[in-house]
Amino acid sequence: MVRTDTEGYLIDPAEWSEDVARELAGREGITLTDEHWEALKFMRAYLDEHQIAPDVRHVMKHLADFRGTGRNRIFELFPYGYVQQACKIAGMKRPRAWSTG
């Protein structure tokens, strides 16, 4: 059982795993593709290195650099928004001060 808060975000980001991501994605109606995993793994690495969730612009740049995607691809992968879906599936706590996505 994945422990989440009332909005569906992990209570403890250290409990994240690929299986947890699949479960959270399923709750959001998303089937994870290689492109989703590219974004999620970048986000997790950023969190590990900086101890904060990456701003959406960093993920957009990463996808553009490594996948050749357009800037808005992140919003196609996670149509209900970066904070609402990408951060949630990546196992991050809900960013409190962001209004992106």
Residue pairs with C-beta under 8 A, 6 or more apart in sequence:
2 10
2 15
2 20
2 23
2 24
3 10
3 11
3 12
3 15
4 10
4 11
4 24
5 11
5 94
7 88
7 94
8 24
8 27
8 88
9 87
9 88
9 92
9 93
9 94
10 16
10 20
10 24
10 88
10 91
10 92
10 93
13 47
13 91
13 92
13 93
15 91
16 44
16 90
16 91
20 91
21 32
21 40
21 89
21 90
21 91
22 32
24 88
24 89
24 91
25 31
25 32
25 36
25 89
28 80
28 85
28 88
28 89
30 36
30 77
30 78
30 85
30 89
32 40
32 89
33 77
35 63
35 67
35 69
35 73
35 77
36 77
36 78
36 89
38 62
38 63
38 66
38 67
39 59
39 62
39 63
39 74
39 77
39 78
39 86
39 90
40 86
40 89
40 90
42 54
42 58
42 59
42 62
42 63
43 53
43 54
43 59
43 86
43 87
43 90
43 92
44 90
44 91
46 53
46 54
46 58
47 53
47 54
47 90
47 92
53 87
53 90
53 92
53 93
53 95
55 98
55 100
56 74
56 82
56 86
56 98
56 100
56 101
59 74
59 82
59 86
60 71
60 72
60 73
60 74
63 69
63 73
63 74
64 70
64 71
64 73
67 73
74 82
74 86
75 81
75 82
75 101
77 86
78 84
78 85
78 86
78 89
78 101
79 85
80 101
81 100
81 101
82 100
82 101
83 94
83 95
83 98
83 100
83 101
84 101
85 101
86 101
87 94
87 95
88 94
